[in-house]
Amino acid sequence: MSFQLVHPSTPAEAVRLLSGSATGDIAVLSGGTDLLLDLDNARLAPKRVLSLRKLPWRYLRWSADSLVIGSTTPLRAVENDGEVRRRLPGLWEAIRDVGSPALRSRATLGGNLGRGSPASDLIPILLALDARVRVVGPGGVRELPVDLLLQGSRRTTLGPAELIESVTLPASAPSTYLWQRVQPVNDISQVGVATAFVPQGPHWRIALGGVQPRARRMSEAEGVLPSARPSHFEVELAAQEAARRAEFVSDKRATESYRRRLVAVLVRRAIQTTLERMSKATPSRKAKR
Ligand SMILES: Cc1cc2nc3c(=O)[nH]c(=O)nc-3n(C[C@H](O)[C@H](O)[C@H](O)COP(=O)(O)OP(=O)(O)OC[C@H]3O[C@@H](n4cnc5c(N)ncnc54)[C@H](O)[C@@H]3O)c2cc1C
């Protein structure tokens, strides 16, 4: 396959190039870990590939109440930031187990969101942390909750000439991400569970990945955790509610009923781990699985 590789150096130039191309004629390349597979197996056959590499979107910016991550920042850079691990342990856990260190040196948050896979390990924790996404396009800049970016399996609400510039998260939140896979490395999660406790109500956030048609918050389960210190009974009720309400499919990775049972177990453990993190400042590596 042959295509022209273009390297715009400003967001405005990138948007102009995208606006001037017919859908399907141009593809966006960030780290390329998903896109190169699509090109390899001819799922996509663009005339041009637009690389985001020269755009000024590689950064982590901390302020008193937020962390802004540029969309082309490699996941490895986020993982290696000690403050991410300390303040947002659930995000750190979700990133730590994406593929391999080599893959994470290329893969980006913008690419993971742009893909919008129901099996993404990053989207559930972004949902649980109420992440906001900054998007640039022909109409200028807009900001939206990550929930409104996701449309369905591998579909987002981004326009054809829109790009994700950055993701904004709270500066800290007790949080946890747990997953189950057939193979621990380089495999897709059968189920991913993210929980977070945030001071603004509703306090508890529970989000699931590996569900259909897209990762989603489980507001019904969140609703049974009214206080900062839920009882064992309330935690169990939330876990059962999440398992009952989620929509699963049976596929080669797991049956629907196995996924449902996994969700009940992982939601319970994730809430318990988040509760421990609310009392202790430092996240424990052991608490992950
Ligand atoms: C071996 C292997 C293992 C993997 N393991 C995991 C895993 O454990 N967990 C997991 O969640 N994922 C996993 N993945 C998937 C992949 O690595 C992630 O989705 C990655 O974060 C994608 O980022 P990227 O920068 O490589 O995206 P790219 O491949 O560059 O782009 C992916 C898509 O997003 C769009 N896009 C990219 N950047 C932007 C932007 N700024 N704005 C708008 N659209 C954009 C592109 O158009 C493209 O369609 C794995 C992939 C492989 C190959």
Ligand as a Chemical Component Dictionary entry (heavy atoms), coordinates in Angstrom:
data_LIG
# 
_chem_comp.id                   LIG 
_chem_comp.type                 NON-POLYMER 
_chem_comp.pdbx_formal_charge   0 
_chem_comp.three_letter_code    LIG 
# 
loop_
_chem_comp_atom.comp_id 
_chem_comp_atom.atom_id 
_chem_comp_atom.alt_atom_id 
_chem_comp_atom.type_symbol 
_chem_comp_atom.charge 
_chem_comp_atom.model_Cartn_x 
_chem_comp_atom.model_Cartn_y 
_chem_comp_atom.model_Cartn_z 
_chem_comp_atom.pdbx_ordinal 
LIG C1  C1  C 0 -0.053 -5.650 20.960 1  
LIG C2  C2  C 0 -1.065 -4.628 21.409 2  
LIG C3  C3  C 0 -1.500 -4.621 22.727 3  
LIG C4  C4  C 0 -2.422 -3.675 23.166 4  
LIG N1  N1  N 0 -2.843 -3.712 24.456 5  
LIG C5  C5  C 0 -3.767 -2.826 24.876 6  
LIG C6  C6  C 0 -4.222 -2.866 26.227 7  
LIG O1  O1  O 0 -3.785 -3.668 27.045 8  
LIG N2  N2  N 0 -5.176 -1.963 26.593 9  
LIG C7  C7  C 0 -5.668 -1.010 25.724 10 
LIG O2  O2  O 0 -6.514 -0.217 26.122 11 
LIG N3  N3  N 0 -5.235 -0.961 24.444 12 
LIG C8  C8  C 0 -4.303 -1.822 24.008 13 
LIG N4  N4  N 0 -3.873 -1.787 22.714 14 
LIG C9  C9  C 0 -4.453 -0.778 21.800 15 
LIG C10 C10 C 0 -3.575 0.488  21.559 16 
LIG O3  O3  O 0 -2.241 0.336  21.904 17 
LIG C11 C11 C 0 -4.171 1.696  22.251 18 
LIG O4  O4  O 0 -5.477 1.910  21.796 19 
LIG C12 C12 C 0 -3.339 2.973  22.028 20 
LIG O5  O5  O 0 -3.534 3.795  23.146 21 
LIG C13 C13 C 0 -3.660 3.735  20.751 22 
LIG O6  O6  O 0 -2.865 4.918  20.718 23 
LIG P1  P1  P 0 -1.988 5.297  19.441 24 
LIG O7  O7  O 0 -1.367 6.618  19.745 25 
LIG O8  O8  O 0 -1.068 4.204  19.074 26 
LIG O9  O9  O 0 -3.156 5.448  18.359 27 
LIG P2  P2  P 0 -3.062 5.403  16.773 28 
LIG O10 O10 O 0 -2.913 3.992  16.301 29 
LIG O11 O11 O 0 -2.096 6.398  16.251 30 
LIG O12 O12 O 0 -4.534 5.909  16.429 31 
LIG C14 C14 C 0 -5.666 5.114  16.751 32 
LIG C15 C15 C 0 -6.922 5.801  16.233 33 
LIG O13 O13 O 0 -7.188 7.003  16.957 34 
LIG C16 C16 C 0 -7.289 8.128  16.094 35 
LIG N5  N5  N 0 -6.541 9.211  16.746 36 
LIG C17 C17 C 0 -5.273 9.138  17.205 37 
LIG N6  N6  N 0 -4.935 10.285 17.822 38 
LIG C18 C18 C 0 -6.015 11.110 17.736 39 
LIG C19 C19 C 0 -6.284 12.434 18.174 40 
LIG N7  N7  N 0 -5.373 13.174 18.866 41 
LIG N8  N8  N 0 -7.488 12.963 17.894 42 
LIG C20 C20 C 0 -8.412 12.240 17.232 43 
LIG N9  N9  N 0 -8.236 10.979 16.794 44 
LIG C21 C21 C 0 -7.037 10.424 17.049 45 
LIG C22 C22 C 0 -6.672 7.699  14.765 46 
LIG O14 O14 O 0 -7.387 8.240  13.715 47 
LIG C23 C23 C 0 -6.811 6.200  14.778 48 
LIG O15 O15 O 0 -8.000 5.811  14.178 49 
LIG C24 C24 C 0 -2.928 -2.707 22.253 50 
LIG C25 C25 C 0 -2.483 -2.707 20.919 51 
LIG C26 C26 C 0 -1.574 -3.649 20.497 52 
LIG C27 C27 C 0 -1.109 -3.618 19.070 53 
# 
loop_
_chem_comp_bond.comp_id 
_chem_comp_bond.atom_id_1 
_chem_comp_bond.atom_id_2 
_chem_comp_bond.value_order 
_chem_comp_bond.pdbx_ordinal 
LIG C1  C2  SING 1  
LIG C2  C3  SING 2  
LIG C2  C26 DOUB 3  
LIG C3  C4  DOUB 4  
LIG C4  N1  SING 5  
LIG C4  C24 SING 6  
LIG N1  C5  DOUB 7  
LIG C5  C6  SING 8  
LIG C5  C8  SING 9  
LIG C6  O1  DOUB 10 
LIG C6  N2  SING 11 
LIG N2  C7  SING 12 
LIG C7  O2  DOUB 13 
LIG C7  N3  SING 14 
LIG N3  C8  DOUB 15 
LIG C8  N4  SING 16 
LIG N4  C9  SING 17 
LIG N4  C24 SING 18 
LIG C9  C10 SING 19 
LIG C10 O3  SING 20 
LIG C10 C11 SING 21 
LIG C11 O4  SING 22 
LIG C11 C12 SING 23 
LIG C12 O5  SING 24 
LIG C12 C13 SING 25 
LIG C13 O6  SING 26 
LIG O6  P1  SING 27 
LIG P1  O7  DOUB 28 
LIG P1  O8  SING 29 
LIG P1  O9  SING 30 
LIG O9  P2  SING 31 
LIG P2  O10 DOUB 32 
LIG P2  O11 SING 33 
LIG P2  O12 SING 34 
LIG O12 C14 SING 35 
LIG C14 C15 SING 36 
LIG C15 O13 SING 37 
LIG C15 C23 SING 38 
LIG O13 C16 SING 39 
LIG C16 N5  SING 40 
LIG C16 C22 SING 41 
LIG N5  C17 SING 42 
LIG N5  C21 SING 43 
LIG C17 N6  DOUB 44 
LIG N6  C18 SING 45 
LIG C18 C19 SING 46 
LIG C18 C21 DOUB 47 
LIG C19 N7  SING 48 
LIG C19 N8  DOUB 49 
LIG N8  C20 SING 50 
LIG C20 N9  DOUB 51 
LIG N9  C21 SING 52 
LIG C22 O14 SING 53 
LIG C22 C23 SING 54 
LIG C23 O15 SING 55 
LIG C24 C25 DOUB 56 
LIG C25 C26 SING 57 
LIG C26 C27 SING 58 
# 
